[in-house]
Amino acid sequence: MSPQPWRRAAVAALAASALVGGLAVAAPTALAQPADSSSSTEQTQAPISPDQVLMMISQEYQTGKGGGQVSKLIEQVMTLRMRGIRPSRGNAVALSAALEKRPNQVPLIQALEETLTYQRKQMMRSQNQVPSGGGAPPVATPGIPNGPAWQPGNPMQQDSDTIFPMPGR
């Protein structure tokens, strides 16, 4: 064997290793940190429920009869909530954003007023709903004056002569 093939193989191996080494040095690495880790964790957090926000505000501001505007509004909102009328997710977001702007209470008052308005609309909608006619008719009870005509004791039903005599018969 001649030294020529070994020399070619050695040169090719050296060139290949230089190429791989150059690519390894020039290649970007994935060691960079994210730009702002706090904003990404806020976006991935689960949204806070409206009930949790209302409870936080209620515990802080409900002081009784002598409270200010915030305590009166939260009392009204909580009363409607106890009746089963929930605030919307948008209301919860507005309330939590208003809590972050404290000690300024103006955004909190506006958010509570919007929540109260939304709850009152929901209450009016629930009161104005007409039940669908899919159910059975009410059961007639004997002795009730608004019962059906076949009910016993109806004076309009008699087995004898007609109730109203017809002229000419």
Secondary structure, DSSP 8 states (H G I E B T S, - for coil): --HHHHHHHHHHHHHHHHHHHHHHHHS--S----S-HHHHHHHHS----HHHHHHHHHHHH---TT--HHHHHHHHHHHHHHTT----HHHHHHHHHHHHTTT--HHHHHHHHHHHHHHHHHHHHHHH----TTS------TT-TTS-TTSTT-TT--SSS-SS--TT-
